[in-house]
Amino acid sequence: MTWLITGGAGFIGAHVVRAMRTAGEPVAVYDDLSTGDADRIPEGVPFVKGSTLDSELLRHTLADLRISGVVHLAAKKQVAESVERPLHYYRENVYGLQTLLEATAETGVRQFLFSSSAAVYGMPDVKLVTEDTPCAPINPYGETKLAGEWLVRAAGAAHGMTTASLRYFNVAGAADEHLADTGVFNLIPMVFEKLTQGAAPLIFGDDYDTEDGTCVRDFIHVEDIASAHLAAARALSARASGTDLTVNIGRGEGVSVREMIELIAEVTGYGADASPVSAARRAGDPARVVASADRIRAELGWSARHDAREMVASAWAGWCLRHPEAHR
């Protein structure tokens, strides 16, 4: 079977393409290149440039490439932007998904794997977030991901597709410096940027009810994210039509913001230059969000392999490739 990976030219998508192709799974990429980079797509992988809002192109792509399964990663994903542009996010993330699902149903696709997010949980007040933790998203981005899960599950049941939704926690690292994230929206690249500029990293809130007063997160290596997609994709083929699986992708281990900054200082060689400065809390930041990874281990036999140091080191290699002046 051939898998169509939407968003396959993006940071996470490119890693999924690499993992599945290395494992011998035939893949093709569909991406509008609004944030993706065509240079990330390996030679020989079929590529179609297009939007998930283009129903005609989607139908032709699925039929012409004889696609039997879809891994849907294409989406808008910036929380702050989703608050400013909720209509845009619902159009791209929900209507785009609906359009894609209509095309898959019409062309007989039988497996559908959806890229979801821990943002569906909102601000859970629990030590470990399980898949049964109530979902209460606090921003339009999280809302679109939860609505996407509902839509995927319902469409799968109605049209005989086997479906799965993977809820990512805090993605970091790179399998290769050339595939590294080029955005500066998450903690690790934000600290890299400050260090490169000769400025102090910021901690948004140091008075949380955690061991060191800073937020605690479950950081997961993007290479582990990719291997989880491979495991889920292969499992879908063995499951009964119309069934659905929802799992967290995390390590089940929390790292505080302060601990991560200290690790970044050590790995990058910036040492004392990385002493952080505390700023006010950001609205909507929960104190602790750490995954329970029990279900994905039980259902798919999958567990994360990479630790926080590997995430930082691999992300730093990618940063230095683009910012040679940063290396020490």
N, C-alpha and C positions, 0 to 999 in steps of 0.2 A: 504494500500500500504506500501511497505518497501522502505526506503531510504538508499542508499549506500553513506556513507560519506567518501570521499577520504581525506587522511590526518587527519583522525579522532583521531589519537593518538598524534597529535600536540597540541600546546597551544590553539589556537583558535578552532581547530577541536574538541578537548575534551569538550570544553564548548558548542559547537553546539550539540554534541552527548548528553550531559547532558540535555540541554534545550529541545530538541526534544523528548528524551525518557521520561522526566518528564511530558511532555504534552501528552503522550500517542501515539506518533508516532513511529512505529517500525523502528529500524535502524540497520545497519550493518556497519562495518569499514573496509576500505581498506587502507593500509599504508605500506610504505617500511621501516619504522622505522629509516630512515637516520637521522632524527632530532626528531622524535616522540618517545614516551615512552609507551610501551604496558601496563604498570601499570595504565595509565590513562583511559584505556578502561574498562567500568563497567562489572562486572560479568554477564554473560548471553547474552552479545551483540556479535553476530557473528563477527569474525575477520579473515581477509585474509591478510597475509603479501605478498606484491607484488608491483611492479613498474607500473606506468601508461604507460610505454613503452612496457609492456608485453601484447600484444593483445590477445593471447590465454587465459591467465589467467583471463584477464578482461572479456572476453566473457563467460567463464565458471562461473565466480563469479556472473555476472549479471543474467545468466540463472539459476544456481543452487539455488541462494538465492531468485529468483523471484523478482528481483528489478524492481520497476516501476518508481523510481525517483532517481536522483543523485545530491548530493551537493558536488561540486568539490572544495576542498580547497588545495589539495596537489600541492606544487610548491616550487621552490627555490625563496627566497625573500630578499636576502641581496643586497642592492644597490651597495655597493663598490665591492662586489664579482662579480656582474653582469658586471661591467665595466672591470674587470680583465679576466672574463671567459664568454664572450658573447655567444660563440657557445654552451657552456654547458647550459646556461640559455634558449636559444632558443630551444635546444633539449628537455630539461626537461619540460619547461613551455608551449611551443607551439606544438612541435611534440607529447609530452605526452598527451596534451589535444586533439589533432587530433586523436590519437590512441584510447583514451577513447570515443570520440564522434562516431568514426566508430563502436566501440563495442556497444554503446547504440543504434545506428541506426539499427544494425543487430539483436539486441535482443528485439527490440520493446519498449524501455524505452521512456516514453512520457513527463517527466518533467526533466529539467536540470537547476540547480542553480549554477552560476559561481562566485567564489571569485575573485573579481577584487580589484582595489586599487586607491586611490587618486593620485598615481604616474602617472596615465594616463594624468593628467592635466599639469604636468611639473611645470612651474613657473607662475601661473596665477596672473595677475595684477588686481585683483578685490577684493572688500570687502568680498563678499560671493561667493563661488564657486557653481554654479548650474550645473545640468547635461547637460545644453546647453553651458557651458563655453567650448571654443575650447580646444581640447586635443592636447598637444604638449609635450610628454614625453621627458625627457632629459637624460635618461639612459636606458640600455638594459632591466632592470627589468620592468620599466614602459612601454617600447615598447612591451614586451611580454604580459603584461596584456591587453593593448589596442588591440593587434592582437588577443588575446584570446576572447575578447568581440566580435570582428568582426566574428571570426570563430564560436562561439556559436550561434550568431544571424543567420548566414547564414545556418548552419547545422539545426537549429531549423525550419527555414522556409522551407528548402528542404525536411526534413524528418518528418514533422508534430509534432515536439516537442514544448512544451511551455517552454520558457527560460527566465532567468533573470540574470543580472549581478549586483553585489553589490559592490560599490566602498567604501572601508573602508578608514577612516582617521587615526588618531594616536591611536592605540589600547593600552590599559593599564588595570591594575587591575587584579583581579581574583575572581571567584565566591567562591573558596575554596583554602586555602593555598596549598593544594596538587596538584592543577591544575595550579599553578602560572607559569609564563614564566621563563624558566631557562636560557635563553639567555641574553647577556648584549650588546644589539645593539641599544636600544632606550633610550631616555632621562632618564626616571625614574630609570630603573635598573643601568644605567651608573652613576647616582648620588649616588645611594645606594652603588655601588662598591667603589666609591671614599671615601664616609663617612666611610665605613667599614675599608678601608685601612689607614684612618687618613689623607687623602689628600683632597685638595679643589676641589669642582666640577668645571668643565670648562664650560664657555659660549663661543661658537664659534661665535664671532661677537656681538659687543654691539653698533654698529653705524647704525643699520637699521632704515628705516623710519617708526618706530612704537613708541608707547607711551613711552616705556622705553628703546628703542634702540635694544631690542633683538627680535628674531623671535617669531612669534605668530602662534600657532597651535590649531587645534580642537582635543582635547583628548576625546576618547570615551571608555567607560568601556567595557571590553570583554564580560561581561554578557549581555550588551545591544546589542553587535554585535550578540551574540547567539540568542537573542529574535527576532532580525530582520530577521535572517535566518529562524526561525520558522514561522514568519509571511509571509515571501516571499514564503516558501515552500507550505504553505497552500493555498496561493493565486494562485499559479500556477495551482492547480487542478481545479480552477473555471474559468480559462481563456481559450480562444479559442486556438486550436492547431495552432502552427506556429507563435504565438504572442510572443513578447519580451518586457521585462521591464528592464530599467537601472536606478538605484537609488543610491544616496549617503547614507552612514551611518555615521552620525556625530551628534553633539549636536547643531551645529549652534552657538557655543560660543567659542571665542578664549581665550587662556591662554598663556601668554608670557613665554619664557624660564626662565626669572628671577622670575616671579611670581610662576612658578612651583617649582623652587629650594627653594624658601622661604616657600612654603607650605610643601615640603618634610622635611625641617628642623624642622618645627613646629610639624608635625605628628610623625616623628621618634624620636624627643627629642634631636636631635643633635645641635639645636639652632645655636649659633655663629660659631660652627665648620663647618657649611655648607656655610660659606661665599664664594661665587664663585670667580674664577679668570678668567679674560677675555683673550681669545686667538683670533687668526685671524679667519676671516670668512672661512667657508668651501665652496669649489666650488659647485655651484648648489643649495645652500640653498635659497629658496624664503623667502621674509620678512614675508609674511602672507599667510596662507592657512587654511581657515575656511569654513566649508560646509554650504550650504543651505540645510536644512532638510525638506523643504516644500513638495517636491514631494513624498517622502516616507511616510510622514504623510497623504497626500491626497490619495495616491494609496493603502497603506496598513494599515492605521490607527495606524501606529507605531511612537513612539517618545522615546528618551532616558530617562532613569529614574535615572541614577547615576551621581553624580557630581565629580569634580576633587578630592575632599578630600576622597571620598569613593574609588576612583581609587588608590590613594597613599596608604591609610591605608590597603587595601586588598593586594596590591602588596608587601607592607612592611611585612605583616604577612607571605607571601610566602617566601620572602627573609630570614627572621629570622628563618624559619623552616630549611632552608638549611645552614644558617650561624648563629648559636645560639650566637656566640660572638658579633654579631652586635646589639643585643637588649639592650635597655637602660631602 
